Amino acid sequence: MRTKGLLQKDVMLGNSLVDMYAKCGALEKAQEVFDELPVRNVVTWNALITGYTQQEVGDQALKCFRQMQDEGISPTAVTYVCILKVCGFLRSLKTGEGIDLEIRKRKLLQKDVMLGNTLVDMYAKCGALEKAQHVFEQLPYHTVVSWTALISGYVENGLSDEALKCF
């Protein structure tokens, strides 16, 4: 890569390249740039994890998430939102519950409505509607997204009466 010398000096340039390639769906190129970076921060990891999540390459997103933590980088709300989305489309309840525990330990649920909405959605997609309802009730306020996640979960799981009650 022609920018290799620049990547050694400028983490923001590296982050931008990873993000650009990931957003364009060029995940191999994003991974290649990522692998060349001498320094990675949470922004670098989030760019790559977001790319894998958006392209629904869930196993790779989860692998990156674990590697990120192994390298001592703390996830942000953005990281958790992506991984919860992955858990939802993979129907990986056990992994999602582990992420939920991390979020609660860090007391992030009350601070970030998008994170709470994504947690409701993940539980609903995994068929854990009682947990989805419980998280929904704990949110400091409800948005259209909160309600839609819960209602959709009831519909997707054949509970149309509950969906109508929520509506």
Z-matrix of the N, CA and C atoms (Angstrom, degrees):
N
C 1 1.452
C 2 1.525 1 107.84
N 3 1.291 2 117.46 1 137.11
C 4 1.460 3 123.57 2 -175.45
C 5 1.520 4 112.86 3 -71.35
N 6 1.304 5 118.61 4 -20.73
C 7 1.467 6 121.89 5 -177.57
C 8 1.523 7 112.23 6 -91.74
N 9 1.320 8 117.31 7 8.10
C 10 1.461 9 119.92 8 -172.70
C 11 1.530 10 112.72 9 -53.12
N 12 1.330 11 117.82 10 -44.01
C 13 1.457 12 120.08 11 179.25
C 14 1.516 13 112.32 12 -62.20
N 15 1.320 14 116.56 13 -39.44
C 16 1.462 15 120.66 14 178.45
C 17 1.520 16 111.83 15 -67.54
N 18 1.335 17 116.28 16 -36.90
C 19 1.464 18 119.79 17 -179.53
C 20 1.526 19 111.71 18 -64.56
N 21 1.328 20 116.37 19 -27.56
C 22 1.458 21 120.09 20 179.44
C 23 1.531 22 111.75 21 -69.84
N 24 1.341 23 115.89 22 -23.27
C 25 1.456 24 121.00 23 -173.00
C 26 1.519 25 114.35 24 -106.13
N 27 1.338 26 118.48 25 -22.13
C 28 1.458 27 120.17 26 -168.41
C 29 1.537 28 111.14 27 -133.21
N 30 1.335 29 116.48 28 99.85
C 31 1.457 30 120.96 29 -178.93
C 32 1.531 31 111.21 30 -64.51
N 33 1.333 32 117.36 31 -32.02
C 34 1.471 33 119.85 32 179.48
C 35 1.525 34 111.19 33 -66.36
N 36 1.305 35 117.47 34 -37.44
C 37 1.458 36 121.14 35 176.90
C 38 1.533 37 109.14 36 -64.61
N 39 1.306 38 116.06 37 -44.90
C 40 1.462 39 120.10 38 177.80
C 41 1.515 40 111.94 39 -60.52
N 42 1.332 41 116.14 40 -44.44
C 43 1.469 42 120.26 41 177.92
C 44 1.524 43 110.85 42 -60.01
N 45 1.320 44 115.95 43 -43.03
C 46 1.467 45 120.66 44 -179.02
C 47 1.525 46 111.60 45 -64.61
N 48 1.326 47 116.68 46 -40.09
C 49 1.462 48 119.74 47 178.82
C 50 1.528 49 111.63 48 -66.90
N 51 1.321 50 116.82 49 -44.77
C 52 1.467 51 120.23 50 177.60
C 53 1.520 52 109.33 51 -58.82
N 54 1.326 53 116.14 52 -46.89
C 55 1.458 54 121.21 53 -179.28
C 56 1.529 55 111.61 54 -61.65
N 57 1.327 56 117.32 55 -45.77
C 58 1.461 57 121.53 56 -179.19
C 59 1.530 58 111.07 57 -61.29
N 60 1.323 59 116.35 58 -48.87
C 61 1.469 60 119.17 59 -179.99
C 62 1.536 61 111.00 60 -63.14
N 63 1.323 62 116.92 61 -41.21
C 64 1.466 63 120.53 62 -179.83
C 65 1.523 64 110.54 63 -64.10
N 66 1.326 65 117.43 64 -43.78
C 67 1.470 66 120.79 65 179.98
C 68 1.522 67 112.07 66 -66.00
N 69 1.316 68 116.75 67 -27.58
C 70 1.464 69 120.49 68 178.35
C 71 1.533 70 111.71 69 -85.66
N 72 1.331 71 116.69 70 -0.86
C 73 1.463 72 120.54 71 179.59
C 74 1.519 73 113.58 72 81.67
N 75 1.329 74 117.43 73 7.32
C 76 1.466 75 121.90 74 178.86
C 77 1.531 76 108.38 75 -89.73
N 78 1.327 77 115.18 76 69.33
C 79 1.466 78 120.37 77 -172.27
C 80 1.528 79 113.28 78 -67.46
N 81 1.330 80 117.31 79 -33.24
C 82 1.469 81 119.08 80 177.26
C 83 1.520 82 110.48 81 -63.89
N 84 1.323 83 115.62 82 -42.01
C 85 1.468 84 120.32 83 179.09
C 86 1.534 85 110.03 84 -67.54
N 87 1.338 86 117.01 85 -41.51
C 88 1.468 87 120.70 86 176.94
C 89 1.519 88 110.24 87 -59.07
N 90 1.325 89 116.50 88 -44.10
C 91 1.472 90 120.85 89 179.74
C 92 1.523 91 110.39 90 -65.57
N 93 1.330 92 116.69 91 -39.00
C 94 1.467 93 120.95 92 179.51
C 95 1.531 94 110.59 93 -61.57
N 96 1.321 95 117.17 94 -47.75
C 97 1.472 96 120.99 95 178.01
C 98 1.525 97 109.35 96 -62.37
N 99 1.318 98 115.96 97 -46.30
C 100 1.467 99 121.58 98 179.39
C 101 1.532 100 110.47 99 -54.02
N 102 1.327 101 116.06 100 -47.41
C 103 1.466 102 120.68 101 -177.87
C 104 1.525 103 112.99 102 -64.41
N 105 1.338 104 117.07 103 -26.54
C 106 1.465 105 121.17 104 179.90
C 107 1.526 106 113.35 105 -80.80
N 108 1.322 107 116.80 106 -16.74
C 109 1.458 108 119.11 107 -174.15
C 110 1.531 109 111.15 108 -70.26
N 111 1.319 110 117.06 109 129.51
C 112 1.461 111 120.31 110 177.91
C 113 1.530 112 112.17 111 -75.19
N 114 1.335 113 116.19 112 -26.14
C 115 1.456 114 122.14 113 -179.82
C 116 1.521 115 107.96 114 -130.86
N 117 1.331 116 115.31 115 131.44
C 118 1.469 117 120.99 116 176.99
C 119 1.513 118 107.73 117 -126.34
N 120 1.325 119 115.41 118 140.05
C 121 1.451 120 119.50 119 174.87
C 122 1.528 121 108.55 120 -121.80
N 123 1.306 122 117.12 121 -174.84
C 124 1.466 123 120.41 122 -176.64
C 125 1.526 124 110.99 123 -62.88
N 126 1.318 125 117.71 124 -30.36
C 127 1.467 126 121.01 125 178.00
C 128 1.530 127 110.07 126 -65.38
N 129 1.325 128 116.38 127 -41.88
C 130 1.463 129 120.87 128 178.30
C 131 1.524 130 110.36 129 -60.47
N 132 1.332 131 115.22 130 -49.34
C 133 1.459 132 120.39 131 -179.77
C 134 1.529 133 111.15 132 -62.51
N 135 1.329 134 116.89 133 -44.20
C 136 1.471 135 120.02 134 -179.52
C 137 1.533 136 111.50 135 -61.57
N 138 1.327 137 117.19 136 -38.68
C 139 1.465 138 120.06 137 178.86
C 140 1.527 139 110.46 138 -60.19
N 141 1.320 140 116.43 139 -45.91
C 142 1.465 141 120.37 140 -178.70
C 143 1.530 142 111.48 141 -69.95
N 144 1.323 143 116.71 142 -45.76
C 145 1.473 144 120.98 143 -179.85
C 146 1.531 145 110.23 144 -62.57
N 147 1.325 146 117.18 145 -41.18
C 148 1.464 147 120.79 146 177.91
C 149 1.519 148 110.77 147 -61.93
N 150 1.314 149 117.00 148 -41.98
C 151 1.464 150 120.71 149 178.12
C 152 1.518 151 111.82 150 -60.47
N 153 1.319 152 116.44 151 -48.01
C 154 1.469 153 119.50 152 178.31
C 155 1.532 154 111.13 153 -62.95
N 156 1.310 155 116.56 154 -38.19
C 157 1.468 156 120.37 155 179.40
C 158 1.523 157 110.73 156 -65.49
N 159 1.313 158 117.30 157 -47.55
C 160 1.463 159 120.97 158 -178.23
C 161 1.523 160 112.59 159 -63.96
N 162 1.317 161 116.65 160 -30.20
C 163 1.462 162 120.54 161 177.94
C 164 1.536 163 111.57 162 -90.96
N 165 1.339 164 115.79 163 5.03
C 166 1.467 165 123.83 164 179.02
C 167 1.529 166 112.80 165 57.17
N 168 1.331 167 115.00 166 41.71
C 169 1.457 168 122.26 167 173.06
C 170 1.530 169 105.25 168 -101.77
N 171 1.329 170 114.66 169 68.83
C 172 1.452 171 122.21 170 -169.72
C 173 1.510 172 115.07 171 -61.73
N 174 1.323 173 116.65 172 -40.80
C 175 1.467 174 118.44 173 -178.73
C 176 1.522 175 111.30 174 -62.19
N 177 1.331 176 116.34 175 -38.80
C 178 1.465 177 120.00 176 179.33
C 179 1.525 178 110.88 177 -70.43
N 180 1.333 179 117.28 178 -38.05
C 181 1.469 180 120.50 179 177.23
C 182 1.528 181 110.08 180 -61.38
N 183 1.336 182 116.17 181 -43.54
C 184 1.470 183 119.95 182 178.61
C 185 1.522 184 111.81 183 -65.47
N 186 1.322 185 116.17 184 -38.72
C 187 1.470 186 120.37 185 177.62
C 188 1.531 187 110.31 186 -61.24
N 189 1.339 188 116.20 187 -45.16
C 190 1.467 189 120.45 188 178.45
C 191 1.526 190 111.01 189 -62.67
N 192 1.331 191 115.98 190 -41.68
C 193 1.461 192 120.64 191 179.87
C 194 1.536 193 110.73 192 -58.95
N 195 1.309 194 115.68 193 -46.13
C 196 1.475 195 119.77 194 179.50
C 197 1.522 196 111.55 195 -66.00
N 198 1.329 197 116.45 196 -42.10
C 199 1.464 198 120.62 197 179.26
C 200 1.525 199 110.66 198 -63.20
N 201 1.328 200 115.83 199 -41.06
C 202 1.459 201 121.46 200 178.25
C 203 1.530 202 110.22 201 -57.11
N 204 1.316 203 115.48 202 -47.80
C 205 1.466 204 119.94 203 179.83
C 206 1.525 205 110.96 204 -66.10
N 207 1.330 206 116.80 205 -39.36
C 208 1.472 207 120.60 206 177.79
C 209 1.524 208 111.38 207 -60.47
N 210 1.327 209 116.21 208 -31.25
C 211 1.467 210 120.88 209 179.41
C 212 1.528 211 112.52 210 -85.75
N 213 1.331 212 116.73 211 4.16
C 214 1.458 213 120.72 212 174.87
C 215 1.512 214 115.80 213 84.68
N 216 1.324 215 117.28 214 14.24
C 217 1.469 216 120.76 215 178.20
C 218 1.524 217 107.82 216 -91.69
N 219 1.327 218 116.88 217 125.07
C 220 1.471 219 121.67 218 -179.76
C 221 1.524 220 110.52 219 -80.90
N 222 1.324 221 116.69 220 131.25
C 223 1.465 222 120.24 221 177.42
C 224 1.522 223 111.18 222 -65.71
N 225 1.319 224 115.00 223 153.06
C 226 1.462 225 122.05 224 173.58
C 227 1.528 226 107.87 225 -106.47
N 228 1.316 227 115.92 226 178.89
C 229 1.469 228 120.11 227 176.16
C 230 1.529 229 110.33 228 -58.79
N 231 1.323 230 117.49 229 -37.06
C 232 1.470 231 121.27 230 178.26
C 233 1.532 232 110.10 231 -60.85
N 234 1.318 233 116.35 232 -44.50
C 235 1.466 234 120.57 233 179.21
C 236 1.521 235 110.03 234 -60.26
N 237 1.320 236 115.86 235 -47.65
C 238 1.464 237 120.06 236 -178.47
C 239 1.526 238 112.13 237 -63.94
N 240 1.325 239 117.57 238 -39.09
C 241 1.468 240 120.66 239 177.85
C 242 1.529 241 109.58 240 -58.59
N 243 1.322 242 116.34 241 -46.93
C 244 1.473 243 119.78 242 179.66
C 245 1.521 244 111.66 243 -60.90
N 246 1.317 245 116.60 244 -46.68
C 247 1.464 246 119.75 245 -176.22
C 248 1.524 247 110.47 246 -68.61
N 249 1.314 248 118.62 247 -35.74
C 250 1.472 249 120.04 248 175.63
C 251 1.528 250 110.92 249 -65.07
N 252 1.340 251 117.13 250 -37.32
C 253 1.462 252 119.82 251 175.65
C 254 1.523 253 110.39 252 -61.85
N 255 1.320 254 116.15 253 -42.37
C 256 1.465 255 120.97 254 177.39
C 257 1.530 256 110.14 255 -60.37
N 258 1.318 257 116.47 256 -46.47
C 259 1.469 258 120.22 257 179.18
C 260 1.528 259 110.84 258 -59.27
N 261 1.319 260 116.35 259 -37.54
C 262 1.457 261 120.75 260 179.12
C 263 1.513 262 112.33 261 -65.93
N 264 1.340 263 117.10 262 -48.78
C 265 1.463 264 116.25 263 -177.24
C 266 1.516 265 112.86 264 -77.64
N 267 1.336 266 118.56 265 -18.91
C 268 1.468 267 121.00 266 173.02
C 269 1.538 268 112.01 267 -88.85
N 270 1.340 269 115.48 268 -8.33
C 271 1.477 270 122.06 269 -176.09
C 272 1.537 271 110.20 270 57.62
N 273 1.331 272 114.90 271 42.19
C 274 1.458 273 122.13 272 -177.38
C 275 1.524 274 109.95 273 -98.66
N 276 1.330 275 114.95 274 79.30
C 277 1.464 276 121.04 275 -176.23
C 278 1.525 277 111.86 276 -62.11
N 279 1.314 278 117.67 277 -44.07
C 280 1.465 279 120.77 278 -176.98
C 281 1.539 280 111.23 279 -60.07
N 282 1.314 281 116.38 280 -45.75
C 283 1.467 282 119.60 281 178.56
C 284 1.525 283 109.75 282 -64.86
N 285 1.332 284 116.50 283 -42.50
C 286 1.463 285 120.90 284 178.92
C 287 1.519 286 112.67 285 -60.23
N 288 1.321 287 116.18 286 -39.48
C 289 1.473 288 119.73 287 177.80
C 290 1.522 289 110.91 288 -64.54
N 291 1.331 290 116.55 289 -37.13
C 292 1.468 291 120.07 290 176.48
C 293 1.521 292 111.73 291 -64.06
N 294 1.319 293 116.18 292 -40.50
C 295 1.467 294 120.90 293 177.89
C 296 1.527 295 109.39 294 -65.83
N 297 1.330 296 116.43 295 -41.40
C 298 1.468 297 121.48 296 177.17
C 299 1.529 298 109.99 297 -55.67
N 300 1.317 299 116.92 298 -44.79
C 301 1.476 300 120.59 299 178.82
C 302 1.532 301 111.47 300 -60.83
N 303 1.329 302 116.39 301 -43.38
C 304 1.469 303 119.79 302 178.52
C 305 1.531 304 110.74 303 -61.01
N 306 1.324 305 115.36 304 -44.05
C 307 1.472 306 120.67 305 -179.34
C 308 1.518 307 110.35 306 -61.29
N 309 1.325 308 116.74 307 -43.35
C 310 1.468 309 120.90 308 -179.46
C 311 1.524 310 111.69 309 -68.16
N 312 1.331 311 116.95 310 -39.58
C 313 1.471 312 119.69 311 177.29
C 314 1.521 313 111.14 312 -60.10
N 315 1.317 314 116.02 313 -35.96
C 316 1.467 315 120.95 314 -179.05
C 317 1.523 316 112.66 315 -88.74
N 318 1.352 317 116.23 316 0.40
C 319 1.464 318 123.01 317 177.58
C 320 1.538 319 112.11 318 55.32
N 321 1.326 320 115.67 319 43.57
C 322 1.456 321 120.81 320 -178.05
C 323 1.530 322 113.27 321 -92.31
N 324 1.312 323 116.80 322 -20.37
C 325 1.461 324 120.39 323 -173.37
C 326 1.523 325 112.26 324 -60.87
N 327 1.308 326 117.41 325 -42.55
C 328 1.465 327 120.95 326 -177.85
C 329 1.525 328 112.56 327 -76.54
N 330 1.331 329 116.78 328 -14.64
C 331 1.464 330 120.47 329 -176.26
C 332 1.527 331 113.37 330 -94.35
N 333 1.321 332 117.40 331 -16.51
C 334 1.459 333 119.33 332 -171.04
C 335 1.517 334 109.98 333 -138.97
N 336 1.333 335 116.86 334 103.67
C 337 1.462 336 121.08 335 -176.51
C 338 1.528 337 111.39 336 -65.34
N 339 1.338 338 117.91 337 -33.92
C 340 1.455 339 120.04 338 178.65
C 341 1.530 340 110.52 339 -63.57
N 342 1.302 341 116.35 340 -39.52
C 343 1.458 342 121.09 341 177.26
C 344 1.526 343 110.17 342 -63.73
N 345 1.323 344 117.10 343 -44.63
C 346 1.467 345 121.11 344 177.42
C 347 1.518 346 111.98 345 -61.99
N 348 1.328 347 116.66 346 -43.41
C 349 1.465 348 120.54 347 178.54
C 350 1.532 349 111.25 348 -61.37
N 351 1.328 350 115.89 349 -41.46
C 352 1.464 351 120.31 350 -179.36
C 353 1.522 352 110.66 351 -67.87
N 354 1.318 353 116.99 352 -34.42
C 355 1.467 354 120.62 353 176.96
C 356 1.533 355 110.58 354 -66.31
N 357 1.329 356 117.25 355 -42.93
C 358 1.470 357 121.44 356 175.48
C 359 1.528 358 109.04 357 -58.14
N 360 1.326 359 116.51 358 -47.64
C 361 1.459 360 122.01 359 -178.87
C 362 1.528 361 111.50 360 -61.20
N 363 1.322 362 116.89 361 -44.29
C 364 1.466 363 120.52 362 -179.53
C 365 1.521 364 110.52 363 -60.13
N 366 1.342 365 116.60 364 -48.96
C 367 1.463 366 119.12 365 179.87
C 368 1.527 367 111.07 366 -61.79
N 369 1.318 368 116.99 367 -40.93
C 370 1.463 369 120.75 368 179.75
C 371 1.528 370 110.79 369 -62.80
N 372 1.321 371 117.21 370 -45.12
C 373 1.469 372 120.75 371 -179.90
C 374 1.525 373 111.73 372 -65.48
N 375 1.315 374 116.43 373 -29.04
C 376 1.465 375 120.37 374 178.48
C 377 1.528 376 112.08 375 -85.00
N 378 1.335 377 117.38 376 -0.03
C 379 1.464 378 121.21 377 178.39
C 380 1.513 379 114.37 378 81.43
N 381 1.333 380 117.76 379 8.27
C 382 1.468 381 122.24 380 179.56
C 383 1.530 382 108.02 381 -93.89
N 384 1.316 383 115.35 382 71.34
C 385 1.468 384 120.43 383 -171.63
C 386 1.524 385 113.32 384 -70.48
N 387 1.318 386 117.73 385 -31.24
C 388 1.473 387 118.70 386 176.10
C 389 1.520 388 110.13 387 -63.69
N 390 1.327 389 116.38 388 -41.27
C 391 1.465 390 119.95 389 178.28
C 392 1.527 391 110.37 390 -67.85
N 393 1.326 392 116.71 391 -39.78
C 394 1.466 393 120.16 392 177.41
C 395 1.529 394 110.05 393 -59.63
N 396 1.316 395 116.10 394 -45.12
C 397 1.466 396 121.54 395 179.80
C 398 1.535 397 110.34 396 -63.93
N 399 1.324 398 116.12 397 -40.83
C 400 1.472 399 121.01 398 -179.84
C 401 1.538 400 110.91 399 -62.66
N 402 1.333 401 116.47 400 -46.32
C 403 1.464 402 120.00 401 178.27
C 404 1.524 403 109.69 402 -63.25
N 405 1.331 404 116.30 403 -43.70
C 406 1.468 405 121.66 404 178.44
C 407 1.530 406 110.38 405 -53.81
N 408 1.317 407 116.76 406 -46.10
C 409 1.466 408 121.43 407 -178.91
C 410 1.517 409 112.63 408 -66.51
N 411 1.334 410 117.78 409 -24.86
C 412 1.458 411 121.68 410 -179.62
C 413 1.528 412 113.59 411 -84.26
N 414 1.319 413 116.91 412 -13.79
C 415 1.465 414 119.29 413 -178.83
C 416 1.524 415 110.10 414 -64.26
N 417 1.321 416 116.97 415 141.45
C 418 1.468 417 119.95 416 -178.71
C 419 1.526 418 112.57 417 -64.33
N 420 1.315 419 116.82 418 -28.41
C 421 1.461 420 122.23 419 174.62
C 422 1.524 421 107.67 420 -157.56
N 423 1.326 422 115.44 421 162.09
C 424 1.457 423 120.89 422 -177.57
C 425 1.522 424 110.31 423 -113.21
N 426 1.317 425 114.37 424 138.17
C 427 1.458 426 121.00 425 176.44
C 428 1.530 427 108.13 426 -111.63
N 429 1.301 428 115.70 427 176.23
C 430 1.465 429 120.38 428 175.04
C 431 1.532 430 109.35 429 -57.78
N 432 1.312 431 116.55 430 -36.33
C 433 1.469 432 121.03 431 179.87
C 434 1.529 433 110.33 432 -65.17
N 435 1.324 434 117.55 433 -42.43
C 436 1.476 435 121.26 434 178.59
C 437 1.523 436 110.05 435 -58.70
N 438 1.332 437 114.91 436 -51.27
C 439 1.463 438 120.20 437 -178.56
C 440 1.529 439 111.30 438 -62.73
N 441 1.317 440 116.39 439 -43.06
C 442 1.469 441 120.51 440 -178.70
C 443 1.527 442 111.05 441 -63.29
N 444 1.333 443 117.50 442 -41.57
C 445 1.466 444 120.94 443 178.73
C 446 1.525 445 110.51 444 -59.83
N 447 1.318 446 116.50 445 -44.95
C 448 1.462 447 120.62 446 -178.44
C 449 1.531 448 111.23 447 -69.31
N 450 1.314 449 116.50 448 -47.57
C 451 1.477 450 120.67 449 -179.70
C 452 1.528 451 110.53 450 -61.51
N 453 1.320 452 117.21 451 -45.20
C 454 1.464 453 121.14 452 178.60
C 455 1.520 454 111.40 453 -60.08
N 456 1.323 455 115.76 454 -40.07
C 457 1.464 456 119.58 455 177.97
C 458 1.512 457 112.00 456 -60.39
N 459 1.326 458 116.42 457 -44.07
C 460 1.471 459 119.68 458 177.75
C 461 1.531 460 110.88 459 -63.32
N 462 1.327 461 116.69 460 -43.32
C 463 1.469 462 120.12 461 -179.93
C 464 1.529 463 110.50 462 -63.83
N 465 1.337 464 117.01 463 -48.56
C 466 1.467 465 121.49 464 -178.50
C 467 1.520 466 112.24 465 -60.93
N 468 1.310 467 117.10 466 -24.25
C 469 1.469 468 121.03 467 -179.20
C 470 1.527 469 112.18 468 -102.92
N 471 1.330 470 116.29 469 15.69
C 472 1.461 471 121.26 470 173.43
C 473 1.522 472 115.38 471 74.65
N 474 1.312 473 117.78 472 20.78
C 475 1.460 474 122.13 473 -178.73
C 476 1.532 475 109.71 474 -108.59
N 477 1.312 476 115.74 475 65.15
C 478 1.458 477 120.62 476 -174.62
C 479 1.528 478 113.00 477 -65.07
N 480 1.337 479 118.08 478 -32.06
C 481 1.464 480 119.83 479 177.59
C 482 1.533 481 110.78 480 -62.66
N 483 1.324 482 116.11 481 -43.50
C 484 1.477 483 120.01 482 178.27
C 485 1.527 484 110.56 483 -65.10
N 486 1.335 485 115.89 484 -38.30
C 487 1.470 486 120.67 485 178.41
C 488 1.528 487 109.84 486 -61.60
N 489 1.324 488 116.48 487 -43.35
C 490 1.461 489 120.15 488 179.85
C 491 1.528 490 111.63 489 -66.28
N 492 1.326 491 116.96 490 -38.38
C 493 1.479 492 120.12 491 177.13
C 494 1.528 493 109.86 492 -60.75
N 495 1.322 494 116.77 493 -42.72
C 496 1.478 495 120.12 494 178.96
C 497 1.519 496 110.58 495 -64.45
N 498 1.331 497 115.32 496 -41.05
C 499 1.450 498 119.72 497 -178.57
C 500 1.523 499 110.61 498 -62.70
